[in-house]
Amino acid sequence: MNITTVIDGTSARITLRGDIDFDTLPPLRAATDALPAHVTDLLWDLNHTSFMDVAGLHLLFPPAPVSGPDRRTTVTGLRRQPRRLLLLAADVHPDTFDLARLLPDMPPTDFQQAAPEQP
């Protein structure tokens, strides 16, 4: 896995190349923990991430911070499998996995998966 962080004012973009799973979760959390306190907007660039398991949900939807900065987190470049995981999580627990917050540029109707055709 390769992680690149770019900070521009109060915004940070973390780009990763590789999968998100429980083995890669610690270095990804370390990348967010290393951000300066003045960073209020975090963008995860997942253009080069083809697989994400439940660890990605833990990364993108952390529990409310006990201490430290409160950051607005968004995602760009979702590929098919990570997008499907997020849609499934939002479908099962919409209050916990708020995709409107995470994917602000995507209209809410795009969050819904197409219903399977009935024979």
Backbone as a ProteinNet text record, in pm:
[ID]
protein_1_A
[PRIMARY]
MNITTVIDGTSARITLRGDIDFDTLPPLRAATDALPAHVTDLLWDLNHTSFMDVAGLHLLFPPAPVSGPDRRTTVTGLRRQPRRLLLLAADVHPDTFDLARLLPDMPPTDFQQAAPEQP
[TERTIARY]
83.8	0	88.5	45.9	115	15.3	53.3	-33.4	35.3	-37.9	13.6	-81.9	-27.7	-108.6	-64.5	-162.1	-136.4	-225.8	-162.8	-236.5	-234.4	-353.1	-367.6	-457	-396.4	-473.4	-539	-672.7	-746.5	-797.7	-754.4	-799.1	-682.6	-715.6	-616.5	-676.6	-592.1	-631.7	-538	-596.4	-517.2	-550.3	-446.7	-460.5	-390.8	-459.7	-394.9	-401.8	-302.8	-296.2	-292.7	-401.8	-410.1	-546	-563.7	-690.1	-700.5	-823.9	-848.6	-903.6	-825.9	-867.3	-806.5	-823.8	-776.1	-623.6	-552.4	-406.4	-361	-436.9	-398.1	-465.1	-559.7	-629.7	-536.2	-443.5	-355.6	-275.1	-208.8	-136.1	-228.5	-349.3	-444.1	-491	-517.2	-553.3	-435.7	-315.9	-198	-185.7	-222.1	-217.6	-316.2	-433.3	-529.6	-485.7	-430	-383.8	-268.6	-191.2	-76.6	-115.9	-242.8	-285.2	-281.8	-241.6	-241.3	-383.4	-393.5	-524.3	-604.2	-537.6	-611.3	-680.9	-654.9	-720.5	-863.1	-959.8	-1101.7	-1174.8	-1113.5	-1174.1	-1077.1	-1124.5	-1042.6	-1109.8	-1037.3	-1086.1	-1004.9	-1073.4	-1009.2	-1021.8	-909.7	-907.9	-890	-997.4	-996	-993.2	-945.2	-936.1	-854.6	-759.4	-670.5	-696.6	-819.2	-858.7	-972.7	-942.3	-1044.8	-1119.3	-1065.7	-1130.9	-1129	-1242	-1252.3	-1343.4	-1296.8	-1384.9	-1440.4	-1494.7	-1558.5	-1461.3	-1333.4	-1234.8	-1250.8	-1290.5	-1315.2	-1428.6	-1529.1	-1638.4	-1587.3	-1499.2	-1439.7	-1354.3	-1288.6	-1204.9	-1287.6	-1388.4	-1465.7	-1574.3	-1616.4	-1719.2	-1669.8	-1565.6	-1513.8	-1613.9	-1607.8	-1693.9	-1657.5	-1748.9	-1723.4	-1595.2	-1508.2	-1381.3	-1402.2	-1331	-1334.4	-1255.7	-1145.2	-1064.9	-1005.5	-957.2	-898.8	-996.1	-950.9	-1032.7	-1151	-1259	-1375.8	-1361.6	-1346.3	-1320.7	-1437.8	-1467.2	-1563.9	-1489.5	-1540.1	-1474.5	-1558.6	-1494	-1559.9	-1472.5	-1531.9	-1463.1	-1480.3	-1377	-1384.3	-1323.6	-1362.9	-1302.7	-1346.5	-1469	-1514.9	-1525.9	-1462.4	-1473.7	-1589.4	-1617.2	-1739	-1756.4	-1658.4	-1675.5	-1684.2	-1596.8	-1612.3	-1746.5	-1790.6	-1920.3	-2033.5	-2026.5	-2130.2	-2133.6	-2016.9	-2010.8	-2075.8	-2044	-2102.5	-2254	-2301.8	-2446.3	-2516	-2453.8	-2510.6	-2514.9	-2406.4	-2401.7	-2507	-2521.9	-2620.4	-2762	-2782.6	-2914.4	-2951.9	-2856.4	-2881.8	-2889.5	-2800.9	-2795.2	-2781.7	-2889.3	-2879.2	-2840	-2874.7	-2839	-2689.7	-2631.6	-2489.6	-2401.8	-2443.5	-2363.3	-2433.1	-2410.9	-2473.9	-2394.7	-2438.4	-2366.4	-2380.1	-2485.7	-2500.6	-2387.3	-2339.1	-2227	-2095.8	-2080.1	-1954.6	-1937.7	-2049.5	-2047.4	-2135.8	-2097.8	-2186.9	-2216.4	-2132.3	-2153.8	-2244.6	-2283.8	-2367.5	-2512.7	-2603.4	-2744.1	-2794.9	-2885.4	-2935.5	-2994.7	-3053.2	-3111.3	-3004.9	-2880.4	-2772.2	-2730.7	-2772	-2736.5	-2814.8	-2932.2	-3019.2	-2971.6	-2970.4	-2938.1	-3064.4	-3047.4	-3162.8	-3224.7	-3354.8	-3425.6	-3413.5	-3395.1	-3384.7	-3517	-3506.5	-3627.6	-3699	-3831.1	-3914.1	-3945.4	-3936.9	-3964.7	-4111
-117	0	123.4	220.7	348.2	457.1	542.2	648.8	782.4	874.9	1008.8	1109.4	1202.8	1307.8	1442.7	1521.8	1657.9	1750.7	1850.4	1947.9	2081.9	2142.6	2274.1	2357.2	2441.7	2522	2433.4	2440	2360.4	2229.1	2196.8	2074.5	1977.5	1849.8	1745	1643.7	1589.9	1483.5	1366.3	1252.9	1131.9	1038.1	1006.5	916.8	786.8	676.5	548.9	458.7	375.7	274.4	140.3	67.9	-61.8	-80.3	-197.5	-233.6	-177.6	-166.3	-127.7	-250.2	-300.2	-412.4	-393.2	-490.2	-470.4	-466.3	-518.3	-507	-366.8	-300.7	-167	-55.4	-90.6	10.8	89.3	27.2	104.8	214	186	296.2	405.2	368.5	469.3	557.9	497.1	576.8	664.1	611.5	690.7	812.2	796.8	910.3	1018.7	980.7	1081.5	1139.6	1057.7	1106.7	1205.7	1191.7	1280	1415.5	1430.2	1558.1	1667.5	1788.1	1898.6	1930.1	1984.6	2014.9	2115.5	2200.7	2301.8	2245.1	2118.9	2056.4	2020	2081.5	2059.5	1980	1964.6	1889.2	1781.3	1657.3	1544.3	1476.2	1464	1395.4	1268.5	1154	1026.7	1003.9	990.6	962	811.6	744.2	598.4	550.6	633.3	595.5	468.8	440.6	325	217.7	215.9	117.8	34.6	-88.2	-171.8	-259.8	-273.5	-358.4	-290.2	-300.7	-248.4	-343.1	-388.5	-469	-381.1	-441	-365.6	-267.9	-291.3	-197.4	-59.7	-55.7	72.1	148.9	77.5	144.2	205.4	134.3	186.3	309.6	310.4	422.8	544.9	524.4	636	686.6	603.1	640.6	613.8	684.9	661.6	711.2	655.9	709.1	854.9	929.3	1071.1	1082.4	1176.7	1188.2	1233.2	1167.5	1206.7	1335.8	1344.1	1465.4	1479.3	1594.8	1617.2	1687.9	1719.8	1798.1	1720.3	1792.2	1735.1	1768.3	1666.7	1688.5	1641.3	1718.9	1677.5	1582.3	1461.6	1359.8	1331.5	1334.6	1300.6	1202.2	1142.2	1040.6	1073.4	1046.7	1058	932.8	904.7	793.6	656	643.1	511.3	415.3	302.7	198.2	106.7	12.9	-67.7	-138.4	-216	-295	-206.1	-107.3	-20.8	54.2	96.7	165.2	71.2	-52.2	-151	-175.6	-185	-203.5	-85	36.4	154.6	158.4	124	121.3	17.4	-98	-203.2	-158.8	-101.5	-54.7	53.2	146.2	252.7	198.2	93.4	32.2	-36.8	-103.1	-177.2	-83.5	17.2	110.6	253.8	311.3	445.3	555.3	542.3	646.6	642.9	526.3	511.2	546.7	504.6	523.4	625.4	751.5	862.5	894.5	838.9	859.8	1002.1	1071.6	1210.8	1295.9	1261.2	1332.8	1293.9	1166	1114.1	1143.5	1144.7	1163.3	1282.5	1403.5	1518.1	1554.6	1514.2	1549.2	1451.4	1343.9	1243.1	1266.2	1280.2	1297.6	1178.2	1201	1091.2	976	1002.6	893.8	797	842.8	754	657.5	684.1	595.5	464.7	471.2	354.1	257	131.9	30.1	-1.1	-33	-67.2	-197	-197.8	-318.7	-424.2	-549.3	-654.3	-666.3	-695.7	-712.2	-838.3	-829.3	-945.3	-1023.4	-1156	-1236.3	-1232.9
0	0	0	-76.8	-85.7	-45.4	49.5	99.5	74.9	12	-12.8	48.7	125.5	187.7	134.5	90.6	44.5	126	186.6	268.5	197.5	187.2	125.4	216.6	296.6	392.3	496.1	502	600.1	541.5	419.4	352.6	335.6	343.1	318.1	223	136.2	43.7	69.4	105.6	124.6	10.1	-67.7	-181.8	-146.8	-171.4	-143.6	-264.4	-274.5	-379.1	-308.1	-320.3	-254.8	-189.9	-134.2	-71.5	69.3	115.9	255.4	326.3	423	506.1	644.8	732.1	869	878.3	778.9	779.1	740.8	655.5	609.6	689.9	774.6	854.3	946.8	1020.2	1109.2	1038.1	923.6	859.4	805	765.1	717.7	833	946	1065	1108.5	1096.9	1132.6	1041.4	914.8	821.4	864.3	910.5	956.8	1090.7	1177.1	1307.1	1291.6	1183.6	1161.5	1102.1	1062.2	1005.6	1111.9	1073.4	1169.8	1217.4	1335.7	1395.1	1314.2	1236.3	1160.2	1036.3	1002.6	887.5	928	858.3	889.7	782	665.1	554.9	507.8	507.8	465.6	347.1	237.9	119.1	99	97.7	66.6	-82.9	-151.1	-294.1	-310.6	-353.2	-363.7	-508.9	-598.3	-740.1	-762.5	-675.5	-692.3	-586.6	-535.9	-434.4	-491.7	-529.6	-591.5	-491.5	-369.9	-269.4	-133.6	-64.5	71.9	149	265.1	348.8	460.6	562.9	670.7	737.8	725.7	780.2	716.8	591.4	525.9	590	638.4	709.7	839.5	906.9	1030.4	1001.9	887.1	850.2	811.2	728.6	675.1	770	863.1	960.2	1101.9	1144.2	1279.7	1383.9	1503.5	1609.4	1636.9	1695	1725.5	1806.5	1768.9	1841.6	1985.6	2074.7	2215.6	2232.7	2161.8	2160.6	2021.3	1992.1	1860.6	1769.4	1649.5	1557.9	1501.4	1476.2	1410.6	1262.7	1178.4	1036.6	951.7	849.2	747.8	654.6	641.1	559.5	436.5	319.4	194.7	117.3	14.4	-64.9	-212.7	-289.6	-434.6	-496	-620	-693.4	-649.3	-598.5	-554.4	-672.5	-659	-760.6	-723.1	-808.4	-797	-662	-618.8	-496	-371.9	-353.3	-235.8	-235.2	-352.5	-362.4	-321.1	-367.5	-332.3	-181.2	-119	25.7	98.5	55.6	118.5	100.5	-18.3	-43.3	44.5	58.4	142.6	288.4	337.1	476	499.8	405.1	419.5	413.5	335.9	326.5	457.6	519	643.4	764	770.8	883.4	832.2	777.3	716.7	814.6	940.9	1037.8	1072.1	1066.8	1098.4	979	860.8	739.5	648.8	678.3	607	480.4	367.9	243.4	191	227.4	184.3	241.5	359.7	420.5	354.2	328.6	275.3	125.9	53.6	-91.5	-128.6	-91	-108.3	-253.3	-346.7	-487.4	-560.1	-494	-557.7	-516.9	-612.9	-577.8	-497.8	-399.9	-316.6	-396.9	-513.3	-591.4	-640.2	-655.1	-697.2	-587.4	-463.2	-352.9	-361.3	-420.9	-424.5	-531.6	-496.9	-595.6	-674.7	-798.5	-880.5	-829.2	-821.4	-777.1	-886.3	-848.2	-949	-1024.6	-1151.1	-1232	-1190.7	-1186.8	-1151.9	-1279.4	-1274.5	-1394.6	-1432.2
[MASK]
+++++++++++++++++++++++++++++++++++++++++++++++++++++++++++++++++++++++++++++++++++++++++++++++++++++++++++++++++++++++

